[in-house]
Amino acid sequence: MSRGNARGNDYDNDPCRTELVELIPALRAFARTFYSDPSQADDLVQDTLTRALASIHQYQPGTRMKSWLFTIMRNTFYTRIRIETREAPGKADCASLRPATDPTQEWSTRGREIARAIQRLPEQQREVIVLIGVLGASYEEAAGICGCAVGTIKSRLNRARLRLLKEMGEDSSRASLERELRHPVGSLPSIHSP
């Protein structure tokens, strides 16, 4: 066996790198909380993975790699924003950066409404609701990623939930569920019905 193959096998068997690869879907989902454009989100994931691999020696075994990667991603995003704000103040107004066509969606109409409502949340609330509600992070993990106290995370999550309910025109989370049970999509009349 050649030396190159032995090195390749060691690389493939590294548990840190294996776990890192398994967390790519979660990183992509978390990146979408920062950027609605899939290309920008993918670029953020790539930057995060590049930085993580360069600093893998700093990862402490026994801690959650997911939290470590999310923290790297969050810091990378904030660094990008600082640079973009400093270097391209008129970029947001540039018509050439606006998409020419709407992206295709596979979500239901309600899913798109919820996604838009989440995007309208203030950044700190959006970040917490995605970490906890979508990615399943614990309060403690979210607090570590966001760099604040657990009580602050709970408060942000509560405000985010209330704001989402208000934007969706709901009195409570139960009201939304009850409406769905009373009027399932399949029971609604078709537009093309005689």
Secondary structure, DSSP 8 states (H G I E B T S, - for coil): --HHHHHHHHHHT-HHHHHHHHTHHHHHHHHHHH-SSHHHHHHHHHHHHHHHHHTGGG--TTS-HHHHHHHHHHHHHHHHHHHHHHH-TTGGG-GGGS-SS-----S-HHHHHHHHHHHHS-HHHHHHHIIIIIT---HHHHHHHHTS-HHHHHHHHHHHHHHHHHHTT-SSHHHHHHHHHHS-GGGS--TT--
